[in-house]
């Protein structure tokens, strides 16, 4: 549908000088147990092209890069060809030999070795069994010259800046005759002048006929640097167009809240919920007297600049903002996970100490449902019922001892409430993403806190499970809980929230939207007003913007 | 019920076809799963059969009860070490604590302070265990290093305390009670061993604390977010291990009637072998008490068999060392087979499995 239309447009434009694609991706999917990270993605990239790849966190960019680099084996049925040669999956060495160079977000640098050795790592020029140092130095100098880089070959890597280390990675890939360079957020850690240096380098690489896939969250940078931009959302290809045909707003729309690709997510939960709530739960009738949590001036150095907000009983407060606005950071700070965070906190009107550990936060009644459900949410080797009752084992214990049936019975009601579709005895690691997320919600229904902080609950789960998870969240609020909810998908925020807090890229709050004023359009409008103001501040400060951790 | 649309029916049909083509694989993988789960029992049975055929006196109640008594110290430490290992830790200090407690117990008995011996030794073991836990959780020292260091310190203290000389108490009847006394044919130490395994097994699999140990070992980050006091749980496992090592040391030296600071060298390795051999995973979250019991039994039967074959202890070392490595390799291999896809989600995930 949308994809085809866009592809046709692109083909028409490129037809004038249509060299055959150097990188051809056909129907690649990658499913992890519980997460569909990449869904049926096809791409065509031509030699010398700089292709921008944008999408929110978890949209599948990095997974796709790892597939292309031979690091991950995708699901059956997909195909990737490099310059006409089929890429055998799962072998980084063969991918390299075919001309794919990956410059990962976490740079692959041996810190104790010199820049020189890092460039030639794993493939030293040899003379017999010995390293040919002189030849290596000469080659290094030639590389520097051709890329117009100046770098002391003998500098130890741990002394070099991130920008220089990125250069080292690029030199390594260039030396190996990489035809396609995959750059995963290469500018994320760079300052302004270092970025300029990198842009120049990328353009020169493209000038030499090399292809660059450039991932970045800085949309201005992507618009200015790349030739063609592809948007991914939720593991799917959303649109590909020449950079000149994109605007920043159009990019954001496609990244976060485009109704045409909302995967059938109708506004049903919104209709089903807010108005129905008061009759069932009298407490929600007068929400204004019911502030459960009130945070003032929450700061996390470099990430959050004095955020303040209130959450009421029975309310879902959605937090909307782009990647880097500190959405998740805010939740993690409240959950006591960030030692360097600070702020004033009132729970039910009483001032309390800012939590410095998750136990302190839980004692205050603040529970985090983390974004990374496999890493932080579930004990994967334990059955679902154990994962639910883990929040308060004493509740199902008899004289300090547990019994399987008691635990299962204890978990039954919360699991049912969230619409869990599996067996309570199933090991959590083998559940689908949707069911994992439901277990994660159920464990806090079992031992309800005052405030739920829910971070990206629908990431990587299928459409129906998404709806069920959002409905479950709505029910949490209807039952009188306070919920703070973060999602990259503005559609979801709009459909689920009673109030929306808008966060700017510099980690400050722009304002909030209530009731009928909540719409994707209004959020986008506000976010852009913020972005513009934010950019001016940036320029004045001349510094890089903080990013989500 | 709403009937599913045609497309869904087609999907379901596809799934059935898929399933039948995979049925053979499933049967095989089920068999492998069973073997992975309970193969260790087969190994024990085979060993028992082999040794019994070679030496008919093996399967006499007298010999078996003797084995229980003889293996009580290692068994007790392995029982406690199972907590540590399922919690994701490692305790190599038990050998040192074992010797220190044993030497202090003997020294106090020699000096006429027998009644203080048991509590003092237990408190020392508990204290060093807690110290292990705090060093690992608070100071963040790697468990291997922390417990190797602690073991060395404890053994050194034992040598200092005893002046590196054996404390001979073969005439002291009270000292020998713990390790030598019997009810009928049954040694008290064997009773303690079996009792502790039953209690430890119940606590590990059924108590709130035990399940928490599994959770912490399985996923510390998720446990912390669930409100579990992760550090306290881990310190608890090391405390159990420390106090068990002290008890084991007292039983061991009481049975000999002599206490010596340079005895029982590398006994901690036997403890680790027993736990790992049973199938409790290095890295935490997976394991069971019955597995450790089987692990200890295999070691005991094997050593008994070696003795009847007159194989020297040097050969036994070679074989035991190989078994340790093979057991871990088998564990790694079988989990890779099960979790190949799951582990690929991200590097960090591998560690939590």
HADDOCK unambig.tbl for C-alpha pairs under 7 A between the chains (distance, minus, plus):
assign (segid A and resid 32 and name CA) (segid B and resid 341 and name CA) 6.68 0.50 0.50
assign (segid A and resid 32 and name CA) (segid B and resid 342 and name CA) 6.51 0.50 0.50
assign (segid A and resid 32 and name CA) (segid B and resid 345 and name CA) 6.00 0.50 0.50
assign (segid A and resid 33 and name CA) (segid B and resid 342 and name CA) 5.83 0.50 0.50
assign (segid A and resid 358 and name CA) (segid B and resid 224 and name CA) 6.60 0.50 0.50
assign (segid A and resid 358 and name CA) (segid B and resid 225 and name CA) 5.83 0.50 0.50
assign (segid A and resid 358 and name CA) (segid B and resid 227 and name CA) 6.62 0.50 0.50
assign (segid A and resid 359 and name CA) (segid B and resid 227 and name CA) 5.19 0.50 0.50
assign (segid A and resid 362 and name CA) (segid B and resid 227 and name CA) 6.38 0.50 0.50
assign (segid A and resid 368 and name CA) (segid B and resid 225 and name CA) 6.96 0.50 0.50
assign (segid A and resid 375 and name CA) (segid B and resid 349 and name CA) 6.07 0.50 0.50
assign (segid A and resid 376 and name CA) (segid B and resid 221 and name CA) 4.99 0.50 0.50
assign (segid A and resid 376 and name CA) (segid B and resid 222 and name CA) 4.24 0.50 0.50
assign (segid A and resid 377 and name CA) (segid B and resid 222 and name CA) 4.67 0.50 0.50
assign (segid A and resid 378 and name CA) (segid B and resid 222 and name CA) 5.65 0.50 0.50
assign (segid A and resid 379 and name CA) (segid B and resid 215 and name CA) 6.09 0.50 0.50
assign (segid A and resid 379 and name CA) (segid B and resid 218 and name CA) 5.55 0.50 0.50
assign (segid A and resid 379 and name CA) (segid B and resid 219 and name CA) 5.11 0.50 0.50
assign (segid A and resid 379 and name CA) (segid B and resid 222 and name CA) 6.52 0.50 0.50
assign (segid A and resid 380 and name CA) (segid B and resid 353 and name CA) 6.87 0.50 0.50
assign (segid A and resid 381 and name CA) (segid B and resid 218 and name CA) 6.53 0.50 0.50
assign (segid A and resid 381 and name CA) (segid B and resid 353 and name CA) 6.70 0.50 0.50
assign (segid A and resid 390 and name CA) (segid B and resid 226 and name CA) 6.83 0.50 0.50
assign (segid A and resid 391 and name CA) (segid B and resid 226 and name CA) 5.07 0.50 0.50
assign (segid A and resid 391 and name CA) (segid B and resid 227 and name CA) 6.27 0.50 0.50
assign (segid A and resid 393 and name CA) (segid B and resid 208 and name CA) 5.91 0.50 0.50
assign (segid A and resid 394 and name CA) (segid B and resid 208 and name CA) 6.70 0.50 0.50
assign (segid A and resid 397 and name CA) (segid B and resid 208 and name CA) 6.84 0.50 0.50
assign (segid A and resid 400 and name CA) (segid B and resid 207 and name CA) 5.62 0.50 0.50
assign (segid A and resid 400 and name CA) (segid B and resid 208 and name CA) 5.83 0.50 0.50
assign (segid A and resid 401 and name CA) (segid B and resid 206 and name CA) 5.27 0.50 0.50
assign (segid A and resid 401 and name CA) (segid B and resid 207 and name CA) 3.99 0.50 0.50
assign (segid A and resid 401 and name CA) (segid B and resid 208 and name CA) 5.93 0.50 0.50
assign (segid A and resid 402 and name CA) (segid B and resid 206 and name CA) 4.75 0.50 0.50
assign (segid A and resid 402 and name CA) (segid B and resid 207 and name CA) 5.28 0.50 0.50
assign (segid A and resid 402 and name CA) (segid B and resid 208 and name CA) 6.24 0.50 0.50
assign (segid A and resid 403 and name CA) (segid B and resid 206 and name CA) 6.33 0.50 0.50
